[in-house]
Amino acid sequence: LRTISVEDRAKMLKIGIKTQPAVVKITINEGIPIGTGTFITSNGYIITNAHVVEDATQVYVKLFDGKEYSAKVIGTTFPSNEPDLALLKIEAENLPWIEMANTVSIGDIVVGVGHPHSLEWVIWGGSITYIDKDPMTKYQEPVNRVIQDDSVDVGPGSSGSAILNLEGKIVKIHNSSSTNFN
């Protein structure tokens, strides 16, 4: 794997700062901070992990500008959590959002923005270290495409964070709930 240069670190920080407004802090029920989400459209659709909202009776999101909204769970992979994804929606327009990447390769430098340990809009980074190229298990059942990065698991609350390439596009959704690497 390649060493991350000073120039690449500067790019990582720039991408992190640029994308912070498209990242939301997710709380559930009585305001329990639980995870992170990312706008994937300008009209309020948010992607996160299913386990972030699986026990929620109410979901709220806090935007970078401090505004808070009630969110509706549009869809989730619960109870299987395979893949561990959920789609939320808030009623708002003209929101900043992040596009999905078309490709990812081992060695690509990546940036995460999220809310570990209830901290707000933390930026971290690393590189892609593994991509599962075999879409079938030994039992010939479809499985998630695993994309692992070597950035530190920054802790609870980072689940659902978008992991971005140096173009600022989403390459994976971070999952800190288990050894599942996404």
C-alpha positions in Angstrom: 0.0 0.0 0.0 1.1 3.5 -0.7 2.2 6.0 1.9 -0.2 8.9 2.2 1.8 12.0 1.3 1.5 15.5 2.8 -0.2 16.6 -0.5 -2.7 13.7 -0.2 -3.4 14.6 3.4 -4.1 18.2 2.4 -6.5 16.9 -0.3 -8.2 14.6 2.4 -8.7 17.6 4.7 -10.1 19.7 1.8 -12.5 17.0 0.8 -13.6 16.5 4.4 -14.2 20.1 5.0 -16.0 20.5 1.6 -18.4 17.6 2.3 -19.2 18.2 6.0 -22.4 20.1 5.1 -23.8 17.0 3.4 -23.2 14.9 6.6 -25.8 14.6 9.3 -25.8 13.5 12.9 -28.5 10.9 13.6 -30.3 10.6 17.0 -33.2 8.2 17.8 -36.1 8.1 20.3 -35.4 10.5 23.1 -32.4 12.1 21.5 -29.9 9.3 21.8 -26.9 10.0 19.5 -26.5 6.9 17.5 -24.8 7.4 14.1 -24.1 9.4 11.0 -25.8 9.7 7.6 -25.1 11.4 4.3 -27.4 13.3 1.9 -27.4 11.5 -1.5 -29.9 13.9 -3.1 -30.7 17.6 -2.7 -34.2 16.9 -1.6 -33.5 15.1 1.7 -32.6 11.5 1.0 -30.0 10.2 3.5 -28.1 6.9 3.4 -26.9 5.3 6.7 -26.5 1.8 8.2 -29.7 -0.2 9.0 -28.4 -1.0 12.5 -28.3 2.8 13.2 -32.1 3.0 13.0 -33.3 -0.6 13.6 -34.5 0.1 17.2 -35.8 3.6 16.5 -39.4 4.7 17.1 -38.4 8.3 16.2 -35.4 9.4 14.1 -33.9 12.9 14.0 -31.1 14.4 12.1 -28.9 17.4 12.8 -27.5 19.3 9.9 -24.1 21.1 9.7 -25.9 24.4 10.1 -27.5 23.3 13.3 -31.0 22.8 12.0 -32.7 19.7 13.2 -35.4 17.6 11.4 -37.5 14.6 12.0 -36.6 11.9 9.5 -38.7 9.1 8.1 -37.2 5.7 7.5 -38.0 5.0 3.8 -36.4 1.6 3.6 -34.0 -0.7 5.5 -32.4 -4.1 5.2 -33.4 -5.0 8.8 -33.7 -7.7 10.1 -31.0 -9.3 7.9 -28.9 -6.1 7.6 -27.4 -7.6 4.5 -26.2 -5.2 3.3 -26.4 -3.0 6.4 -28.1 0.0 4.8 -31.1 2.3 5.4 -32.6 5.1 3.5 -34.0 8.1 5.4 -35.9 11.2 4.2 -36.4 14.7 5.7 -38.7 17.3 4.3 -36.2 19.9 3.0 -34.9 21.1 -0.4 -31.7 22.5 -1.9 -29.5 20.5 0.5 -25.8 19.7 -0.1 -25.4 16.1 -1.2 -22.7 13.7 -2.2 -22.5 11.6 -5.4 -21.8 7.9 -5.4 -18.5 6.8 -7.0 -18.5 4.3 -9.9 -15.3 2.6 -9.0 -12.9 1.9 -6.1 -9.5 0.2 -6.1 -7.1 -1.2 -3.5 -4.8 1.6 -2.5 -7.3 4.4 -3.2 -7.0 7.1 -0.5 -10.3 7.7 1.4 -11.8 10.2 3.8 -14.5 9.8 6.3 -16.7 12.4 8.0 -18.9 11.5 10.9 -19.9 11.8 14.5 -17.9 9.3 16.7 -18.5 9.4 20.4 -21.0 12.3 19.9 -18.3 14.5 18.5 -19.5 16.5 15.5 -18.2 16.4 12.0 -14.9 14.6 12.7 -12.7 14.0 9.6 -10.5 10.9 9.3 -8.8 9.0 6.5 -6.8 6.1 5.2 -6.8 3.9 2.1 -8.7 0.9 0.6 -7.0 -2.3 1.7 -9.3 -5.0 0.5 -12.1 -5.5 -2.0 -14.0 -8.8 -2.1 -14.2 -9.7 -5.8 -16.1 -13.0 -5.3 -19.9 -12.2 -5.0 -20.7 -15.7 -3.9 -20.0 -17.6 -0.7 -18.9 -21.2 -0.6 -22.6 -22.0 -0.3 -23.3 -20.1 -3.5 -25.4 -17.5 -1.8 -25.0 -13.8 -2.7 -23.1 -11.8 -0.1 -22.2 -8.1 0.4 -19.3 -6.7 -1.6 -16.8 -6.1 1.1 -14.7 -3.0 0.9 -12.2 -2.6 3.8 -10.2 0.5 4.5 -7.3 0.9 7.0 -8.6 4.1 8.6 -9.1 3.6 12.3 -12.6 2.7 13.5 -13.2 6.0 15.2 -15.9 4.6 17.4 -19.6 4.5 18.1 -21.5 7.1 16.2 -19.3 6.7 13.1 -21.6 4.0 11.7 -23.3 5.3 8.6 -20.5 7.7 7.7 -19.8 8.0 4.0 -16.2 7.0 3.1 -15.2 9.2 0.2 -12.5 9.1 -2.5 -10.4 12.1 -3.3 -13.0 13.3 -5.8 -15.4 13.6 -2.8 -17.6 10.7 -4.0 -19.0 7.9 -1.8 -17.1 4.6 -2.1 -18.7 2.9 0.9 -20.7 3.4 4.0 -18.8 2.9 7.3 -20.0 0.2 9.7 -18.6 0.1 13.2 -21.1 -2.3 14.6 -19.1 -5.5 14.0 -16.3 -7.1 12.1 -18.4 -6.6 8.9 -16.2 -4.3 6.8 -19.0 -3.2 4.5 
